[in-house]
Structure formats: structure tokens, C-alpha cells
Amino acid sequence: MSKPAGDCADVERAFAELSAVKPLKIATGRELTVAVMGAGSRGNEYPAYGKLFPGTMRVTAVADIDAARRNRMGDEWGIPSERRFGDYHEMLDAGRSGKLADILLVSLPDALHYEPAMEAMRQGYDVLLEKPMAQTERECRDLLARQRETGVMVAVGHVLRYSPYFRALKRAIDLGLVGDVVNVQHQEPVMYAHMAHSFVRGNWHDGKATTPMILAKSCHDLDILKWLVGKRCVRVSAEGGLFLFRAENAPPGAPARCTDGCPHEKACPYSAIDIYDRKRWFLYVFDLKKDCPSEAILEKLRTTDYGRCAYRMDNDQPDHIVTTLLFEGGTTASFTMDAFTPWGGRRTRVMGTMGYIEGDGKTFTLHRFDTGKSYPWSFTPPEGESYKESGHAGGDLALIRDFLQAVDTRDFSLLSSSLEASVESHLMGFACERSRLGGAKETID
């Protein structure tokens, strides 16, 4: 049993601690170099730290099959042509005669995480590996075995652990402000248009070719639940499936593409014309800016999957999942992934023996049972800080800060999302998917 915070003054002092935020800028002993595999959205998000804080990190090599992305990053960082690689195998081949950098960032598509990470560790790189780390449970275990064998430092991109919000929530639990945690309710609202963009039409529409939804989108959430509870998950069960985005649900007369004169286009919330052209959402996927002409967007919709009818895609990712988890000691948690919401951002409720916390991904409130008092928490970045420039509510750049410091000092304890910590939450995800498909509870080994 944890020791709950004592009198009201103790609670207030402990709650005041939650506002302490580690500065984003750190002073490393040297400028660390990074080789980037995959110069897409995630591949550019992490190196932004080096632009905000010169002298901390520098990109010295890039691999991307898209020449425009590859050369954009190459030009931005002044990378010589011989260190601009197409296929990632070219970068791995070059590294066999000597590392190209201190760190290798693997931000390739989900199906391409395992092989380069395994070889990068063999070559002696410290590795920042985007989530999910691999497509199978066996591959996750292989990665952990390779890390232990080589002794290199590996961080997984579970960026939520590094955001001020979740760090404060975790600290509140660890300080005993809710007493012993009995149950946690956690929701990930994906948002209706995000679901249609990424998991119906987009890169993650096929769970077999990439990873199942519970890992592709929600391994962040399983990881956060494991981290907040602080105990081993021993059993899971899951339900859910593909409710809406199926051919039999297509409106009568709907053509293959939204640009083919669909009679329902203007009333359909999943219309590609509405999402991309009228609302101008997700245009980064086309490498277009919001002020581009409509014809440039419509041309993309005529020629790519992003213009196809959301009911006529070859997608298989579930649009709703309900999961229950049992942890050692009897603590329980429930997690839902919901595609049918007007907003994103996680929602979390923590029920403890002495108090209750409810949060929305930005703010949370602690309610104490003994005094009846409530304590609201919100995050105001310190003067001069750059948290607003970071994705995932500050988590992206905070992860890089801690990773660079860990690499520089060789202090593994600075990494919250180490490979070892992240393997367990991935195993939870694979078990949830087996339960969802097979209909039985799954025990986690």
C-alpha cells in the first residue's frame, strides 16, 4: 500500500511540486550528431531541437526514398551529397565501415522499424526508435536482446511520458495524492476526420501491412497506463472492430472517389473534398500549404488514396476498441479508442483510495476525499521556454532533451521510455489484439 499524503498542508505542498518543469534547453558536453532514417513528419520533428538550441545536436546524414524530402533535410543541415541516401539500406551499408553519427533516428514507416534498429545497434549507434518498435512480439523481444547484448542506449518514441501534463499526473500519483490507485479510465478520441485520413485512407489503413490499431495509434496509451499505474500488467481483454468504414455502409450511388460527382459529397463528414480542400486539414501529406490553389489539392484527390470514398477503401483497422487491463495487486484500468469524436486529446480519470483525478490532456483536477478540497493543475510554460513549439503537448522536444542528455552522460536512468520499459507495453498491445480477434482473455508473459 502506498502512503497517502497527510494533512491539507501536505497535500498543498505536494501539489505545488507538480508545477516544477525541467527546462527544455540542456547543456551537453558536446554537440551530438544524428543520422536520420525517414525525413517525414516524425523525422523532422525531433531534429527541430537542434535548430531551437544550436550546439546541442546536428543532423549529419539522411536517408529517404523521396528525393524532395531527402534534399530538403540535406539542404537545411548542410549535409554533403555522399551522406544523402535513398533507401535506408544504403545508410546501413555505409555505416559498416564506420558510424555516420553518434545517434541513429529510425522514423521510417511502421513495417520498417525492426531491421534498421537491429543493425544500428550492432554497428554501435545509440538509437531513437519511433513507435511502434516492431510488428511482432518476437521482434520486440529480439530488439531487447540485441540492446542488452550491445549495451547501446535505445529510446522509444513514447513522447507522452515526457510532456509536462503526463509528468505532473504521474508525479501526483507517485506522491500519494490519490492514495492507492484502484482504477484508471483512459480514452483516446482519435477525431472523426483524423480516423478517415490516417486509418481509412492513409498510411495505416492496413493493419497487416503496418501494425494493428492498438499499436499503430494506441501503444502510447497502453504505455501511459502501464507507467501511471507503475505495476506489471498481467491480463487483458478487448472488444471492437470496424463498425462504419465498410463497403456495405456506402451511401447509395456513392462513386469510388469523392471527386467523381458523389451526390452525397456536401453532406458527408468524411468527404475528402471537405476535409482537404474546404477545411484544409492534413495538407502536409501532399506537401502543400494551406494557401495553395484548390486545383492542386483536387489533383491529389483524383490520383491518390486520399481522394477515395471512405467506405470503399481496402482498410481493416478497427474504428472503436474497448480494452480492460488487470495489473499486479488488483489495480484495474479500462481504455477506449474512439474514432467518432469532434476532437482529439486524451482523457484520463484516476480513482484512488484517498482521491480522484480527472484530466483532458492539458489540465487536470485533484479531488481529495478527506478534506473535500479540489486542486486544479494547468501548465504555463516558463518565460523564454519553447514548449509551445513542440508536438504532443511538449513531449516531442522533451524526449530529445532527455535522450541527448542520457547519451552524453551515459546515464540510462534519464530515459523514461527505454527499450526495456517500452517492450512491456508493446506486449500488452499484442495481447489486446489477440483478445479482440479471438474473444478470450489474454495473459501476458
C-alpha positions as a Markdown table, in Angstrom:
| # | Residue | x | y | z |
|---|---|---|---|---|
| 1 | Met | 0.0 | 0.0 | 0.0 |
| 2 | Ser | 1.3 | 3.5 | -0.8 |
| 3 | Lys | 1.5 | 6.2 | 1.9 |
| 4 | Pro | -1.2 | 8.8 | 1.1 |
| 5 | Ala | -0.4 | 12.5 | 1.6 |
| 6 | Gly | -1.2 | 13.6 | 5.1 |
| 7 | Asp | -2.9 | 16.8 | 6.2 |
| 8 | Cys | -4.2 | 19.6 | 3.9 |
| 9 | Ala | -0.9 | 21.5 | 4.1 |
| 10 | Asp | 1.0 | 18.4 | 3.0 |
| 11 | Val | -1.3 | 18.0 | 0.0 |
| 12 | Glu | -0.9 | 21.6 | -1.0 |
| 13 | Arg | 2.9 | 21.5 | -0.7 |
| 14 | Ala | 3.0 | 18.3 | -2.7 |
| 15 | Phe | 0.6 | 19.6 | -5.3 |
| 16 | Ala | 2.8 | 22.7 | -5.7 |
| 17 | Glu | 5.7 | 20.5 | -6.7 |
| 18 | Leu | 3.8 | 19.4 | -9.8 |
| 19 | Ser | 4.3 | 22.9 | -11.4 |
| 20 | Ala | 8.1 | 22.4 | -11.5 |
| 21 | Val | 9.1 | 21.8 | -15.1 |
| 22 | Lys | 12.5 | 20.8 | -16.4 |
| 23 | Pro | 13.8 | 23.4 | -18.9 |
| 24 | Leu | 13.8 | 22.3 | -22.5 |
| 25 | Lys | 17.3 | 23.5 | -23.1 |
| 26 | Ile | 20.2 | 21.4 | -21.7 |
| 27 | Ala | 23.9 | 21.9 | -21.8 |
| 28 | Thr | 25.6 | 18.8 | -23.2 |
| 29 | Gly | 29.4 | 18.4 | -23.1 |
| 30 | Arg | 29.5 | 18.2 | -26.9 |
| 31 | Glu | 27.3 | 18.6 | -30.0 |
| 32 | Leu | 25.9 | 15.2 | -30.7 |
| 33 | Thr | 25.4 | 14.1 | -34.3 |
| 34 | Val | 22.3 | 12.3 | -35.7 |
| 35 | Ala | 21.7 | 10.2 | -38.8 |
| 36 | Val | 18.0 | 10.3 | -39.8 |
| 37 | Met | 16.2 | 7.4 | -41.5 |
| 38 | Gly | 13.0 | 8.8 | -42.8 |
| 39 | Ala | 12.7 | 12.5 | -43.3 |
| 40 | Gly | 8.9 | 12.7 | -43.0 |
| 41 | Ser | 6.9 | 14.3 | -40.2 |
| 42 | Arg | 8.5 | 12.5 | -37.2 |
| 43 | Gly | 11.9 | 12.6 | -38.8 |
| 44 | Asn | 11.8 | 16.4 | -38.9 |
| 45 | Glu | 10.1 | 16.9 | -35.5 |
| 46 | Tyr | 12.9 | 15.6 | -33.4 |
| 47 | Pro | 15.8 | 17.4 | -35.1 |
| 48 | Ala | 13.9 | 20.7 | -34.6 |
| 49 | Tyr | 15.5 | 20.6 | -31.2 |
| 50 | Gly | 18.9 | 21.3 | -32.7 |
| 51 | Lys | 17.5 | 24.3 | -34.6 |
| 52 | Leu | 16.0 | 25.7 | -31.4 |
| 53 | Phe | 19.1 | 25.1 | -29.4 |
| 54 | Pro | 22.2 | 25.3 | -31.6 |
| 55 | Gly | 25.2 | 23.4 | -30.4 |
| 56 | Thr | 23.2 | 20.5 | -28.9 |
| 57 | Met | 22.7 | 18.3 | -31.9 |
| 58 | Arg | 23.3 | 18.3 | -35.6 |
| 59 | Val | 22.0 | 16.1 | -38.5 |
| 60 | Thr | 24.9 | 14.7 | -40.5 |
| 61 | Ala | 23.2 | 12.1 | -42.7 |
| 62 | Val | 19.8 | 11.4 | -44.1 |
| 63 | Ala | 18.0 | 8.5 | -45.8 |
| 64 | Asp | 14.7 | 8.8 | -47.5 |
| 65 | Ile | 13.3 | 7.3 | -50.8 |
| 66 | Asp | 11.6 | 10.6 | -51.5 |
| 67 | Ala | 14.2 | 12.8 | -53.1 |
| 68 | Ala | 12.4 | 16.1 | -52.2 |
| 69 | Arg | 12.2 | 15.2 | -48.5 |
| 70 | Arg | 15.8 | 13.9 | -48.5 |
| 71 | Asn | 17.2 | 17.0 | -50.2 |
| 72 | Arg | 15.1 | 19.4 | -48.1 |
| 73 | Met | 16.6 | 18.0 | -44.9 |
| 74 | Gly | 20.0 | 17.8 | -46.6 |
| 75 | Asp | 19.9 | 21.4 | -47.6 |
| 76 | Glu | 18.6 | 22.5 | -44.2 |
| 77 | Trp | 21.5 | 20.9 | -42.4 |
| 78 | Gly | 24.2 | 21.3 | -45.0 |
| 79 | Ile | 24.6 | 17.5 | -45.4 |
| 80 | Pro | 27.1 | 16.6 | -48.2 |
| 81 | Ser | 25.7 | 14.6 | -51.2 |
| 82 | Glu | 27.6 | 11.5 | -50.3 |
| 83 | Arg | 25.6 | 11.4 | -47.0 |
| 84 | Arg | 22.2 | 11.7 | -48.6 |
| 85 | Phe | 20.9 | 8.2 | -49.1 |
| 86 | Gly | 17.9 | 6.9 | -50.9 |
| 87 | Asp | 16.9 | 3.5 | -49.4 |
| 88 | Tyr | 17.8 | 3.1 | -45.8 |
| 89 | His | 19.9 | 0.0 | -46.6 |
| 90 | Glu | 22.4 | 2.4 | -48.3 |
| 91 | Met | 22.8 | 4.2 | -45.0 |
| 92 | Leu | 23.3 | 0.9 | -43.1 |
| 93 | Asp | 25.8 | -0.3 | -45.7 |
| 94 | Ala | 27.8 | 3.0 | -45.3 |
| 95 | Gly | 27.8 | 2.6 | -41.5 |
| 96 | Arg | 29.5 | -0.8 | -41.7 |
| 97 | Ser | 32.8 | 0.9 | -42.4 |
| 98 | Gly | 32.3 | 3.4 | -39.5 |
| 99 | Lys | 29.3 | 5.1 | -37.8 |
| 100 | Leu | 27.9 | 8.2 | -39.6 |
| 101 | Ala | 26.8 | 9.8 | -36.3 |
| 102 | Asp | 26.5 | 9.3 | -32.6 |
| 103 | Ile | 22.8 | 8.6 | -32.9 |
| 104 | Leu | 20.6 | 6.9 | -35.5 |
| 105 | Leu | 17.0 | 8.1 | -35.6 |
| 106 | Val | 14.6 | 5.4 | -37.1 |
| 107 | Ser | 11.5 | 7.2 | -38.2 |
| 108 | Leu | 10.6 | 5.0 | -41.2 |
| 109 | Pro | 7.1 | 3.5 | -41.8 |
| 110 | Asp | 6.0 | 1.0 | -39.1 |
| 111 | Ala | 6.9 | -2.1 | -41.1 |
| 112 | Leu | 10.5 | -0.9 | -41.4 |
| 113 | His | 11.5 | -0.3 | -37.8 |
| 114 | Tyr | 12.9 | -3.7 | -36.8 |
| 115 | Glu | 15.7 | -4.4 | -39.3 |
| 116 | Pro | 17.4 | -1.0 | -39.2 |
| 117 | Ala | 17.2 | -0.8 | -35.4 |
| 118 | Met | 18.8 | -4.2 | -35.1 |
| 119 | Glu | 21.6 | -3.4 | -37.4 |
| 120 | Ala | 22.1 | 0.1 | -36.0 |
| 121 | Met | 22.6 | -1.4 | -32.5 |
| 122 | Arg | 25.1 | -3.9 | -34.0 |
| 123 | Gln | 27.0 | -1.0 | -35.5 |
| 124 | Gly | 27.2 | 0.7 | -32.2 |
| 125 | Tyr | 24.8 | 3.6 | -32.6 |
| 126 | Asp | 22.7 | 4.9 | -29.8 |
| 127 | Val | 19.1 | 4.6 | -31.3 |
| 128 | Leu | 16.0 | 6.7 | -31.1 |
| 129 | Leu | 13.3 | 4.3 | -32.4 |
| 130 | Glu | 9.9 | 5.6 | -33.3 |
| 131 | Lys | 6.9 | 3.6 | -32.0 |
| 132 | Pro | 5.7 | 1.0 | -32.6 |
| 133 | Met | 9.1 | -0.6 | -32.3 |
| 134 | Ala | 8.3 | -3.7 | -34.4 |
| 135 | Gln | 5.4 | -5.6 | -36.0 |
| 136 | Thr | 5.5 | -8.7 | -33.8 |
| 137 | Glu | 6.1 | -9.8 | -30.2 |
| 138 | Arg | 9.1 | -11.9 | -31.2 |
| 139 | Glu | 10.7 | -8.9 | -32.9 |
| 140 | Cys | 10.2 | -6.8 | -29.8 |
| 141 | Arg | 12.0 | -9.4 | -27.7 |
| 142 | Asp | 14.8 | -9.6 | -30.3 |
| 143 | Leu | 15.3 | -5.9 | -30.1 |
| 144 | Leu | 15.6 | -6.0 | -26.3 |
| 145 | Ala | 18.0 | -9.0 | -26.5 |
| 146 | Arg | 20.2 | -7.0 | -29.0 |
| 147 | Gln | 20.2 | -3.9 | -26.8 |
| 148 | Arg | 21.3 | -6.0 | -23.8 |
| 149 | Glu | 24.0 | -7.7 | -25.9 |
| 150 | Thr | 25.4 | -4.4 | -27.3 |
| 151 | Gly | 24.9 | -2.1 | -24.3 |
| 152 | Val | 23.9 | 0.8 | -26.5 |
| 153 | Met | 21.3 | 3.3 | -25.5 |
| 154 | Val | 17.9 | 2.9 | -27.1 |
| 155 | Ala | 14.9 | 5.2 | -26.5 |
| 156 | Val | 11.4 | 4.5 | -27.9 |
| 157 | Gly | 9.3 | 7.5 | -29.1 |
| 158 | His | 6.7 | 7.3 | -26.3 |
| 159 | Val | 6.6 | 11.0 | -26.2 |
| 160 | Leu | 3.6 | 11.4 | -23.9 |
| 161 | Arg | 5.8 | 10.3 | -20.9 |
| 162 | Tyr | 7.8 | 13.4 | -21.4 |
| 163 | Ser | 5.0 | 16.0 | -21.7 |
| 164 | Pro | 4.6 | 18.3 | -18.7 |
| 165 | Tyr | 1.0 | 17.2 | -18.4 |
| 166 | Phe | 1.6 | 13.5 | -18.0 |
| 167 | Arg | 4.7 | 14.0 | -15.9 |
| 168 | Ala | 2.7 | 16.0 | -13.5 |
| 169 | Leu | -0.1 | 13.4 | -13.5 |
| 170 | Lys | 2.5 | 10.7 | -12.8 |
| 171 | Arg | 4.1 | 12.7 | -10.0 |
| 172 | Ala | 0.7 | 13.3 | -8.4 |
| 173 | Ile | 0.1 | 9.5 | -8.3 |
| 174 | Asp | 3.6 | 8.8 | -7.0 |
| 175 | Leu | 3.3 | 11.3 | -4.2 |
| 176 | Gly | 0.2 | 9.5 | -3.0 |
| 177 | Leu | -2.2 | 12.4 | -3.7 |
| 178 | Val | -4.9 | 9.9 | -4.6 |
| 179 | Gly | -3.8 | 7.2 | -2.1 |
| 180 | Asp | -3.5 | 3.8 | -3.7 |
| 181 | Val | -4.7 | 3.7 | -7.3 |
| 182 | Val | -7.7 | 1.3 | -7.7 |
| 183 | Asn | -8.8 | 2.0 | -11.2 |
| 184 | Val | -7.9 | 4.2 | -14.2 |
| 185 | Gln | -10.2 | 5.1 | -17.1 |
| 186 | His | -8.4 | 6.4 | -20.2 |
| 187 | Gln | -9.8 | 7.4 | -23.6 |
| 188 | Glu | -8.1 | 8.2 | -26.8 |
| 189 | Pro | -10.5 | 10.2 | -29.0 |
| 190 | Val | -9.0 | 9.9 | -32.5 |
| 191 | Met | -11.4 | 12.5 | -34.0 |
| 192 | Tyr | -13.6 | 11.5 | -37.0 |
| 193 | Ala | -11.6 | 13.2 | -39.7 |
| 194 | His | -8.2 | 12.0 | -38.4 |
| 195 | Met | -9.6 | 8.5 | -38.5 |
| 196 | Ala | -10.6 | 8.9 | -42.1 |
| 197 | His | -7.3 | 10.5 | -43.0 |
| 198 | Ser | -4.8 | 8.2 | -41.3 |
| 199 | Phe | -6.5 | 4.9 | -40.7 |
| 200 | Val | -9.0 | 4.6 | -43.5 |
| 201 | Arg | -7.3 | 6.3 | -46.5 |
| 202 | Gly | -3.8 | 6.8 | -45.1 |
| 203 | Asn | -0.6 | 5.0 | -44.4 |
| 204 | Trp | -2.0 | 3.0 | -41.5 |
| 205 | His | -5.2 | 1.7 | -43.2 |
| 206 | Asp | -3.9 | -1.9 | -43.4 |
| 207 | Gly | -3.1 | -3.3 | -40.0 |
| 208 | Lys | -1.4 | -6.4 | -41.5 |
| 209 | Ala | 1.0 | -4.3 | -43.6 |
| 210 | Thr | 1.8 | -1.9 | -40.8 |
| 211 | Thr | 0.6 | -2.7 | -37.2 |
| 212 | Pro | -2.8 | -3.2 | -35.6 |
| 213 | Met | -4.6 | 0.0 | -34.5 |
| 214 | Ile | -3.9 | -0.8 | -30.8 |
| 215 | Leu | -0.2 | -0.4 | -31.6 |
| 216 | Ala | -0.2 | 1.9 | -34.6 |
| 217 | Lys | -2.2 | 4.6 | -32.7 |
| 218 | Ser | -2.7 | 3.5 | -29.2 |
| 219 | Cys | 0.5 | 2.0 | -28.0 |
| 220 | His | 1.1 | 5.5 | -26.5 |
| 221 | Asp | -2.0 | 4.9 | -24.3 |
| 222 | Leu | -1.1 | 1.4 | -23.2 |
| 223 | Asp | 2.3 | 2.7 | -22.3 |
| 224 | Ile | 0.9 | 5.6 | -20.3 |
| 225 | Leu | -1.4 | 3.3 | -18.4 |
| 226 | Lys | 1.4 | 1.0 | -17.5 |
| 227 | Trp | 3.6 | 3.9 | -16.5 |
| 228 | Leu | 0.9 | 5.7 | -14.4 |
| 229 | Val | -0.1 | 2.5 | -12.5 |
| 230 | Gly | 3.5 | 1.5 | -12.1 |
| 231 | Lys | 2.8 | -2.2 | -11.9 |
| 232 | Arg | 3.1 | -5.1 | -14.3 |
| 233 | Cys | 0.0 | -5.8 | -16.4 |
| 234 | Val | -0.9 | -9.5 | -16.1 |
| 235 | Arg | -4.2 | -9.9 | -18.1 |
| 236 | Val | -6.1 | -8.1 | -20.8 |
| 237 | Ser | -9.3 | -8.4 | -22.8 |
| 238 | Ala | -10.5 | -6.4 | -25.7 |
| 239 | Glu | -13.5 | -5.9 | -28.0 |
| 240 | Gly | -14.1 | -3.7 | -31.0 |
| 241 | Gly | -13.9 | -3.7 | -34.8 |
| 242 | Leu | -14.6 | -1.9 | -38.0 |
| 243 | Phe | -18.2 | -0.5 | -37.5 |
| 244 | Leu | -18.6 | 2.2 | -40.1 |
| 245 | Phe | -16.0 | 2.3 | -42.9 |
| 246 | Arg | -17.2 | -0.7 | -44.9 |
| 247 | Ala | -18.4 | -1.0 | -48.5 |
| 248 | Glu | -21.9 | -2.1 | -47.4 |
| 249 | Asn | -22.3 | 1.2 | -45.5 |
| 250 | Ala | -21.6 | 3.4 | -48.5 |
| 251 | Pro | -24.5 | 5.8 | -49.3 |
| 252 | Pro | -26.5 | 4.7 | -52.4 |
| 253 | Gly | -24.8 | 5.8 | -55.6 |
| 254 | Ala | -21.5 | 6.8 | -54.0 |
| 255 | Pro | -18.7 | 6.5 | -56.6 |
| 256 | Ala | -15.2 | 5.3 | -56.0 |
| 257 | Arg | -13.9 | 8.8 | -55.4 |
| 258 | Cys | -15.3 | 11.9 | -53.8 |
| 259 | Thr | -14.2 | 13.9 | -56.9 |
| 260 | Asp | -16.3 | 11.7 | -59.2 |
| 261 | Gly | -19.5 | 13.6 | -58.6 |
| 262 | Cys | -20.8 | 11.9 | -55.5 |
| 263 | Pro | -24.4 | 13.0 | -54.8 |
| 264 | His | -23.7 | 12.9 | -51.0 |
| 265 | Glu | -20.4 | 14.8 | -51.0 |
| 266 | Lys | -21.5 | 18.0 | -49.4 |
| 267 | Ala | -23.4 | 16.3 | -46.6 |
| 268 | Cys | -20.8 | 13.6 | -45.9 |
| 269 | Pro | -18.5 | 14.4 | -42.9 |
| 270 | Tyr | -15.8 | 12.1 | -44.4 |
| 271 | Ser | -15.8 | 13.8 | -47.8 |
| 272 | Ala | -12.2 | 14.1 | -49.0 |
| 273 | Ile | -13.1 | 17.4 | -50.7 |
| 274 | Asp | -14.4 | 18.8 | -47.4 |
| 275 | Ile | -11.5 | 17.6 | -45.3 |
| 276 | Tyr | -8.6 | 18.5 | -47.5 |
| 277 | Asp | -9.9 | 21.4 | -49.7 |
| 278 | Arg | -12.6 | 23.2 | -47.8 |
| 279 | Lys | -11.2 | 22.7 | -44.3 |
| 280 | Arg | -7.5 | 22.5 | -45.5 |
| 281 | Trp | -6.7 | 19.8 | -42.9 |
| 282 | Phe | -3.7 | 17.4 | -43.2 |
| 283 | Leu | -2.2 | 19.0 | -46.3 |
| 284 | Tyr | 1.3 | 18.2 | -45.1 |
| 285 | Val | 0.7 | 14.7 | -46.5 |
| 286 | Phe | 0.6 | 16.3 | -50.0 |
| 287 | Asp | 3.5 | 18.7 | -49.2 |
| 288 | Leu | 1.1 | 21.5 | -49.8 |
| 289 | Lys | 0.5 | 24.7 | -47.9 |
| 290 | Lys | -2.9 | 26.0 | -46.7 |
| 291 | Asp | -3.0 | 28.8 | -49.2 |
| 292 | Cys | -2.4 | 26.6 | -52.2 |
| 293 | Pro | -5.0 | 26.7 | -55.1 |
| 294 | Ser | -7.8 | 24.2 | -54.8 |
| 295 | Glu | -6.9 | 22.6 | -58.1 |
| 296 | Ala | -3.5 | 21.4 | -56.6 |
| 297 | Ile | -5.5 | 19.6 | -53.8 |
| 298 | Leu | -8.1 | 18.2 | -56.2 |
| 299 | Glu | -5.4 | 16.8 | -58.4 |
| 300 | Lys | -4.1 | 14.9 | -55.4 |
| 301 | Leu | -7.6 | 13.6 | -54.6 |
| 302 | Arg | -8.0 | 12.4 | -58.1 |
| 303 | Thr | -4.8 | 10.3 | -58.1 |
| 304 | Thr | -4.2 | 9.1 | -54.5 |
| 305 | Asp | -6.0 | 7.0 | -51.9 |
| 306 | Tyr | -6.8 | 10.2 | -50.0 |
| 307 | Gly | -9.5 | 11.0 | -52.6 |
| 308 | Arg | -11.2 | 7.6 | -52.4 |
| 309 | Cys | -14.6 | 7.1 | -50.8 |
| 310 | Ala | -14.0 | 6.4 | -47.1 |
| 311 | Tyr | -16.5 | 3.4 | -47.5 |
| 312 | Arg | -14.7 | 1.9 | -50.5 |
| 313 | Met | -11.1 | 1.7 | -49.3 |
| 314 | Asp | -9.3 | -1.6 | -48.7 |
| 315 | Asn | -9.0 | -0.8 | -44.9 |
| 316 | Asp | -9.2 | -3.1 | -42.0 |
| 317 | Gln | -8.3 | -1.0 | -38.9 |
| 318 | Pro | -11.0 | -1.0 | -36.2 |
| 319 | Asp | -12.7 | 2.3 | -35.6 |
| 320 | His | -13.5 | 1.5 | -32.0 |
| 321 | Ile | -11.8 | -0.6 | -29.3 |
| 322 | Val | -12.7 | -1.2 | -25.7 |
| 323 | Thr | -10.0 | -2.8 | -23.5 |
| 324 | Thr | -9.8 | -3.9 | -19.9 |
| 325 | Leu | -6.5 | -4.4 | -18.1 |
| 326 | Leu | -5.6 | -6.1 | -14.8 |
| 327 | Phe | -2.3 | -5.2 | -13.0 |
| 328 | Glu | -0.5 | -6.9 | -10.2 |
| 329 | Gly | -2.1 | -6.2 | -6.9 |
| 330 | Gly | -5.6 | -5.9 | -8.3 |
| 331 | Thr | -5.5 | -2.4 | -9.9 |
| 332 | Thr | -7.6 | -2.3 | -13.0 |
| 333 | Ala | -7.8 | 0.0 | -16.0 |
| 334 | Ser | -10.1 | 0.5 | -19.0 |
| 335 | Phe | -9.0 | 2.0 | -22.3 |
| 336 | Thr | -11.2 | 3.0 | -25.2 |
| 337 | Met | -10.1 | 4.2 | -28.7 |
| 338 | Asp | -12.9 | 6.1 | -30.3 |
| 339 | Ala | -13.0 | 7.4 | -33.9 |
| 340 | Phe | -16.3 | 9.2 | -33.6 |
| 341 | Thr | -15.5 | 12.4 | -31.7 |
| 342 | Pro | -15.2 | 16.0 | -32.8 |
| 343 | Trp | -11.9 | 16.5 | -31.1 |
| 344 | Gly | -8.6 | 14.7 | -30.2 |
| 345 | Gly | -6.6 | 14.7 | -27.0 |
| 346 | Arg | -6.5 | 12.1 | -24.3 |
| 347 | Arg | -9.0 | 12.0 | -21.4 |
| 348 | Thr | -8.0 | 10.3 | -18.1 |
| 349 | Arg | -9.7 | 9.5 | -14.8 |
| 350 | Val | -7.7 | 8.1 | -11.8 |
| 351 | Met | -9.7 | 6.6 | -8.9 |
| 352 | Gly | -7.7 | 6.1 | -5.7 |
| 353 | Thr | -8.4 | 5.3 | -2.0 |
| 354 | Met | -7.9 | 9.0 | -1.0 |
| 355 | Gly | -8.7 | 11.0 | -4.0 |
| 356 | Tyr | -9.7 | 11.3 | -7.7 |
| 357 | Ile | -8.1 | 13.0 | -10.7 |
| 358 | Glu | -9.8 | 13.9 | -13.9 |
| 359 | Gly | -7.8 | 15.3 | -16.8 |
| 360 | Asp | -8.2 | 16.2 | -20.5 |
| 361 | Gly | -4.6 | 16.1 | -21.8 |
| 362 | Lys | -4.0 | 19.8 | -20.9 |
| 363 | Thr | -5.3 | 20.3 | -17.4 |
| 364 | Phe | -6.4 | 18.1 | -14.6 |
| 365 | Thr | -8.1 | 18.5 | -11.2 |
| 366 | Leu | -7.4 | 16.5 | -8.0 |
| 367 | His | -10.3 | 16.0 | -5.6 |
| 368 | Arg | -9.4 | 14.9 | -2.1 |
| 369 | Phe | -11.9 | 12.8 | -0.1 |
| 370 | Asp | -10.6 | 13.7 | 3.4 |
| 371 | Thr | -10.9 | 17.4 | 3.0 |
| 372 | Gly | -13.4 | 17.8 | 0.2 |
| 373 | Lys | -11.0 | 20.2 | -1.5 |
| 374 | Ser | -10.2 | 20.4 | -5.2 |
| 375 | Tyr | -6.8 | 21.3 | -6.7 |
| 376 | Pro | -6.7 | 22.3 | -10.4 |
| 377 | Trp | -3.4 | 21.9 | -12.4 |
| 378 | Ser | -2.5 | 23.5 | -15.7 |
| 379 | Phe | 0.7 | 24.2 | -17.4 |
| 380 | Thr | 2.1 | 27.6 | -18.1 |
| 381 | Pro | 5.5 | 27.4 | -19.9 |
| 382 | Pro | 8.2 | 29.3 | -18.1 |
| 383 | Glu | 9.3 | 32.6 | -19.6 |
| 384 | Gly | 11.5 | 32.1 | -22.6 |
| 385 | Glu | 10.7 | 28.3 | -22.8 |
| 386 | Ser | 9.9 | 26.7 | -26.2 |
| 387 | Tyr | 7.3 | 24.1 | -25.1 |
| 388 | Lys | 4.7 | 25.7 | -27.5 |
| 389 | Glu | 7.0 | 24.8 | -30.4 |
| 390 | Ser | 6.8 | 21.1 | -29.5 |
| 391 | Gly | 4.3 | 18.5 | -30.6 |
| 392 | His | 2.4 | 16.2 | -28.2 |
| 393 | Ala | 2.0 | 19.0 | -25.6 |
| 394 | Gly | 5.7 | 19.5 | -25.2 |
| 395 | Gly | 6.6 | 15.8 | -25.3 |
| 396 | Asp | 8.5 | 15.6 | -28.6 |
| 397 | Leu | 11.2 | 18.1 | -27.7 |
| 398 | Ala | 11.4 | 17.0 | -24.1 |
| 399 | Leu | 12.1 | 13.4 | -25.2 |
| 400 | Ile | 15.0 | 14.7 | -27.3 |
| 401 | Arg | 16.3 | 16.8 | -24.4 |
| 402 | Asp | 16.4 | 13.7 | -22.1 |
| 403 | Phe | 17.8 | 11.4 | -24.8 |
| 404 | Leu | 20.6 | 13.8 | -25.7 |
| 405 | Gln | 21.5 | 14.2 | -22.0 |
| 406 | Ala | 21.4 | 10.4 | -21.5 |
| 407 | Val | 23.6 | 9.8 | -24.5 |
| 408 | Asp | 26.1 | 12.5 | -23.4 |
| 409 | Thr | 26.3 | 11.3 | -19.8 |
| 410 | Arg | 25.7 | 7.5 | -20.4 |
| 411 | Asp | 23.0 | 7.7 | -17.7 |
| 412 | Phe | 20.3 | 5.3 | -18.7 |
| 413 | Ser | 18.1 | 6.4 | -15.8 |
| 414 | Leu | 17.4 | 9.7 | -17.6 |
| 415 | Leu | 15.3 | 7.7 | -20.2 |
| 416 | Ser | 11.7 | 7.2 | -19.1 |
| 417 | Ser | 10.9 | 5.3 | -22.4 |
| 418 | Ser | 13.8 | 2.9 | -22.5 |
| 419 | Leu | 13.6 | -0.1 | -24.8 |
| 420 | Glu | 13.1 | -2.3 | -21.8 |
| 421 | Ala | 10.2 | -0.2 | -20.4 |
| 422 | Ser | 8.6 | 0.0 | -23.8 |
| 423 | Val | 8.7 | -3.7 | -24.6 |
| 424 | Glu | 6.1 | -4.4 | -21.9 |
| 425 | Ser | 3.5 | -2.0 | -23.2 |
| 426 | His | 4.0 | -3.4 | -26.7 |
| 427 | Leu | 3.4 | -6.9 | -25.3 |
| 428 | Met | 0.2 | -5.5 | -23.8 |
| 429 | Gly | -0.8 | -4.3 | -27.3 |
| 430 | Phe | -0.2 | -7.6 | -29.0 |
| 431 | Ala | -2.2 | -9.4 | -26.2 |
| 432 | Cys | -5.1 | -6.9 | -26.6 |
| 433 | Glu | -5.2 | -7.6 | -30.4 |
| 434 | Arg | -5.2 | -11.4 | -29.8 |
| 435 | Ser | -8.1 | -10.9 | -27.4 |
| 436 | Arg | -10.0 | -8.7 | -29.8 |
| 437 | Leu | -9.7 | -11.2 | -32.6 |
| 438 | Gly | -10.1 | -14.3 | -30.6 |
| 439 | Gly | -12.7 | -13.3 | -28.0 |
| 440 | Ala | -10.8 | -14.6 | -24.9 |
| 441 | Lys | -8.8 | -13.0 | -22.1 |
| 442 | Glu | -5.1 | -13.0 | -22.7 |
| 443 | Thr | -2.4 | -13.4 | -20.0 |
| 444 | Ile | 0.8 | -11.5 | -20.5 |
| 445 | Asp | 4.1 | -13.4 | -20.1 |
